[in-house]
Each structure stands twice: as structure tokens, then as C-alpha cells.
């Protein structure tokens, strides 16, 4: 099983997985959506540079699932 790629958001901090974003009670739904969107964009760049990047596809799927809960 691949590891989740962590995300460091410049304003809201570091998240170890997408579920941590959706569980963050300090964030509005709009902020959660923005963070997940930015995380997904960063993963797209990782995958563009290395289509086989460890954990990137799994993390992207986790983001998709997290977005579905908002």
C-alpha cells in the first residue's frame, strides 16, 4: 500500500491526509474545498513530472473521496 503524500498549505498548515482536511473544525467548507483543490493540483504536477510517483495516485483518489463528503 502506498503512502499518502502530505500537503503543506501556506496559510492553513500541514495535512497528513485528505481526511484530516475535512475533519479540521477550524476550516469552513469553502476553505476545505480550496485546500483539497490546491492539493490535487500539486499532485497533478507531481504526476506530470513522474507518472509513477509513489503515493500520488492513491492520494489523489483519497482527495476525490474527501471532496465527496463536503
Legacy VTK file of the C-alpha trace (Angstrom):
# vtk DataFile Version 3.0
C-alpha trace
ASCII
DATASET POLYDATA
POINTS 70 float
0.000 0.000 0.000
1.329 3.416 -0.961
1.823 6.225 1.463
-0.265 9.364 1.311
1.645 12.389 0.101
1.473 15.094 2.769
0.401 18.608 1.847
1.747 21.820 3.309
-0.670 24.676 2.813
0.990 28.080 3.291
-1.926 29.515 5.272
-3.588 26.555 6.995
-0.679 24.241 7.810
0.324 20.672 7.055
-2.130 17.852 6.447
-1.118 14.202 6.577
-4.106 13.019 4.542
-7.219 14.443 2.859
-9.492 13.222 5.652
-7.582 15.480 8.041
-8.654 18.465 5.948
-12.330 17.521 6.055
-12.082 16.889 9.807
-10.468 20.263 10.579
-13.178 22.108 12.521
-11.262 25.381 12.189
-11.933 25.489 8.438
-15.065 26.499 6.565
-16.381 24.210 3.849
-15.084 26.677 1.240
-11.601 26.596 2.793
-11.637 22.795 2.848
-12.607 22.697 -0.828
-9.860 25.175 -1.685
-7.205 23.203 0.186
-8.245 19.917 -1.413
-8.293 21.541 -4.848
-4.812 23.021 -4.351
-3.544 19.669 -3.056
-4.917 17.917 -6.123
-3.269 20.496 -8.394
0.092 19.899 -6.709
-0.321 16.147 -7.226
-1.105 16.674 -10.905
2.256 18.425 -11.246
3.985 15.577 -9.402
2.347 13.047 -11.732
3.255 15.116 -14.781
6.904 15.042 -13.701
6.798 11.370 -12.664
3.733 9.350 -13.714
4.746 6.586 -11.294
5.318 8.807 -8.246
4.864 6.761 -5.097
1.561 7.546 -3.408
0.407 10.305 -5.774
-2.414 8.372 -7.422
-3.624 6.951 -4.103
-3.585 10.407 -2.531
-5.490 11.844 -5.500
-8.156 9.144 -5.026
-8.346 9.986 -1.317
-8.863 13.655 -2.208
-11.675 12.705 -4.581
-13.308 10.727 -1.773
-12.838 13.576 0.716
-14.359 16.079 -1.713
-17.397 13.813 -1.954
-18.032 14.226 1.770
-18.257 18.016 1.651
LINES 1 71
70 0 1 2 3 4 5 6 7 8 9 10 11 12 13 14 15 16 17 18 19 20 21 22 23 24 25 26 27 28 29 30 31 32 33 34 35 36 37 38 39 40 41 42 43 44 45 46 47 48 49 50 51 52 53 54 55 56 57 58 59 60 61 62 63 64 65 66 67 68 69
